[in-house]
Amino acid sequence: MSLLWEHTNHDTHYSVRSAGESIRLYSNGVFHTQWNPRKPFAGGVWDCLSLPSLYRAANKQQRVLVLGLGGGAVVQQLQWLLPEAHITAIEIDPIHIQVARDWFGITDDMAKIVQADAVSWLQSYKGEGFDYIVDDLFGHLSNEVKRSHQLDTKWLKSIGACLTSSGTLVCNCESSKDLKSSLASQRGQGFVDAYSWHLPNYDNAIGVFLREPVEPKDWSRHLGQSSLSSSARRQALTVSRRKLVI
């Protein structure tokens, strides 16, 4: 692995490294993001944040909100899956925004990037609703990745107020236990369907909550109709997807 760039700001050391053809972002040694333009879906946890968009037709998901940009791998993937969507990404760390632009290829044409605290921004937002929201608010504590904000009822109400009546919410949780403990808070938020997504090499469990009923076959059908390569489709099928009761 080769060091491409590094920077220290206050108590955080940032580095961008190459691993084969992939670019990786680290903050205080914590692995935040990986992107390989030749292999956009490579079995990373980011796949589980973007691929749930295939539950619904792309033309029904015109407005996307990403809470926690990191290096921007999810934005890159959503460009493949929802090429006509307008993406807004909220990121508190200006260094992450710089890295996303300078090293991960995120341009103004791909996403509107807002430097802000996602919690405050969401609570004060008064604009049009979003069809697809990704909650990937993670930081680091003692060199370990930790969620920055718990999925409690207050937070989920704030997200729900910005989600359309047929929208999808995707939440990255540290573990299956954390996802399960959040289910009580999801009740009463207008969701009628829910799934748990998981990859074998990650502890993360991703909750997919939908305000419009879907079937697993809907996801498979949209995957088959997507512009993804055959290898990317095969990789997508390695994700474990399990229905949740909410």
N, C-alpha and C positions, 0 to 999 in steps of 0.2 A: 504494500500500500504506500503510495507516494503523497507527500504533503504538497498541496498546491497553493495554499493561502492560509494565514493565521492572523489573529488579531485578539488583543486583550482589552476589554473595556470594564473598568472597575474590578469586580471579582469574577468575571466570566471570561473564559478563554475559548475563542471560536477557532475552528479549523475546517478547511475544505480539503478532502483527500480523494484521490482516485483509487478505485479498486477494479482492476481490469478496465472495462469501458464504462464503468459506473462512477458517478460523482457522489460523494457523501458529505453531509454536514454534521459536525460534532460541536456541542457546547459543553465545556468542562468534562470532556470525555464521553458525554452521552450522545449516542447515535440518534439523530433526529430525522434525517431524510436521505433517501437514495434515489438517484435517477439515472437511467440508461436510455437515451433516445432510440437506440436500436432494439431495446427490449422494454417497452413501456409498462408491461405487466409481467413482473418477474417474481411473484410470490412474496412480495413485501406486504406489511400490514396496510399500506396505502391502497392496495388493491381492494381491500374490504371497505374502504371509505368511498370509493368511486363506483365500483361495479354494482352496488345496489341500485344505482340509477336505472339499471336495465329492467327493473320490475315494471317500469312504466315506459310508454313510448317517449322518444326523445322530444317530439314536438309538443308534449305536455309539460316539459320542464325547461322553461325559457329563462327562469331567474334562479340563480344558484348563489348560496351564501356559504363561505368557508370560514369558520372560526378557528384561527390558528394556521397561519400560512406555512411556517417552517421554511423549508427550501422550495416548496411549491410543487412537489411531486403530484399531489392530488389535483392541482390545477392543470398540470400537464395531462394527466389521465382523463380528466373531465373534458378536455379539448377533443380527445378522441371519441368519447362516448356521447357528448352533447355539444357538437360543434357549433350549433346556432345559439347556445345559451349565453346569457350575460352573467358573468361571474364577478362577485364582490368578495374580496378576501380581507379579513380583519387580523392584524398582527401587531402585538404590543412592542415587539423588539425591533428597533430600526436596523440592527445589524443583520437579523434574519431577512429583512426586506432587501437589504443591499445584496446579500448573498443570493437570494432568489433571483434577483435581476441580473447580477454579474456572472453567476456561475451555473444557475439552473435554467436560464433562458426564459424567465417570466417577463413578458412585455406588457405594456399598457393595453395593447390590442387583445391580449388573452384574459386579463382580469383587471378590475379596478381595485387597487390595493390601498387600504386605509390603515394608517398607523394609529392604533387606539387600543385601549383596554376593551376587550370584547364584551365583558359584562356590562360596563357602563354604556358602551355603544349600543348594545342590543336593547337595554332598558330605556334608552332615549329615542330609539328609532321610531319614526312615524310614517315611513314611506310604504310603497307597495309590498305586498307579501312575496315570500320566496317559495318556489316549488320544491326546492331540494336544499336542505341545510346540513352541513357537516360540522359537528362539534368535535374538534380535535385539539382541545385546549390542554396542552401538556407543557410542563417546565421540567426543571431538574432540582433534586434535593439530595445532597450528599452523594453526588455522581450517580443518582438513580432517577429514571424517568417517573414523574408523578403528575397526575391530573392537577390542573391549576384551579379547577372549580368543580365542586361535587354536583352530581345530578340530583339535586333536591327539588322539591315541588316548586319553590320560588323561581329557581333557575329555569326549570322546564316550562313554567308558565310564561316566562319572558321569551323563550324560544318559540313557544306555541303561538304567541301573539304575532310573531313575524312570519309564521308559516301559513300557506294558503290552505283552504278547506280540503284540498286533495293532495296536499304536500307530503313529503317524506323527510324524516329526521334520521340522521345517522350519527350515532354517538360512539366514540372510541373509549372503551373502559379498560382499566388495567388488567382485569381478570374476569372470568365467568362469575365469580362470587360478587364482584362489584356490579356487574351488569344485573345480576339477579336481585341485588339489594335495591337497585334503582326502579324496579318494575312497579312497586307500589306508588312511586311518585309519577309514573307515566299514566296511571289510571286517571280518568277524568280530563285528559288533555286532548280528547277527540280522536285518538288512534283506534283503528278497527282491526289492524293486522300488525304483527311484529315477528321479527326473525333475529336469531343470533348467528353471527358470522365468526368464523375462527379459522386460523391457519396453523398447521401443526408445529411450525418453528417459532411461534410467538405465544406469549401468555395472554396477550390482549384478546378481549372479546368485544365484538362490535355489535351494538344494538341497532336494528333497522326498524323504525316505527312509521307506519303508513296510515294516513287518514282516508285512504281509498283501498278497498279490498283487492288483493292480488293473489295469484296462484304461482307456485314454483314454475309451472310450465310457461307463464308469462315471461319470467326472467330468462329461461332457456331459449324461448322463441326470439326475444330481442337480442340475445347474445348471438344467435345464429344469423340474425339480420344485420348485425353491426359490421363496421369496416375493419374490425380487428383481424389480424392474421390468424392462420390455423393454430400456430404455436401459442399465441396469446389466448385464444379461446380454450385450448387445452389447459393452459395454466389457470384460467379463470375457474375451470371446473374442479380444480383441486381444493377450492375453498369449501369448508364444512358449513352448511346452511341448515339451521334447525328452527322450526316454528316455535314461537313463544306464546304463552297464554298471558294476556294482560287484562 
